[in-house]
């Protein structure tokens, strides 16, 4: 009798996992069928490979250091969560959130800190984790802001470096991928606050971007 109950429970449990995985696949398939998504730029397996390599490199570089890893919300949170799993060191984590002002496509660098650090970073080694860096103006401001708090060092790790747009003179120590003039979503990167949960990174279709820019320009000209 006990053996029968165990077998029934085991079958039920395994079926639950099958259904959970199946539902997850259906949801991802439904999202990726969206008309605004183009081809996959960076597939999930490639992202995870790069993230692991970055984590291992950071582990070597920060051995015996007093490390605080700062996640820049919201875009970097998924990359950050995966990255720290591969950093085999004791370290602290903290979070910052910033808002940019002005015409979004220009990345003016005029920012407001909406969520500041909880920890004192004086004398600590700081690693800023970003999802994507374009002009670098916002990051440049952030580095200046943190520098006055007298950390021992400040370095930057970004999943994607779109250096073709670079304006500010900044040094990025850890880079996952290089990207040309493309708009992408997924793995934390959003389009109108959606699609962050995609496991791979997709290119946005050009028509979608053109419509948004034209609409924004028309609004600004009113």
Secondary structure, DSSP 4 states (H G I P E B T S, - for coil): -HHHHHHHHHHHHHHHHHHHHHHHHHHHHHHHT-TTEEEEEE-HHHHHHHHHHHHHHHHHHTTTS-EEEEEEETTTHHHHHHHGGG--S--EEEEEEEEE-S-GGG----EEEEE--SS--TT-EEEEEEEEESS-HHHHHHHHHHHTT--SEEEEEEEEE-GGG--S----SEEEEE--S--EEBTTB-BTTB-TT-SSEEEEPHHHHHHHHHHHHHHHT-
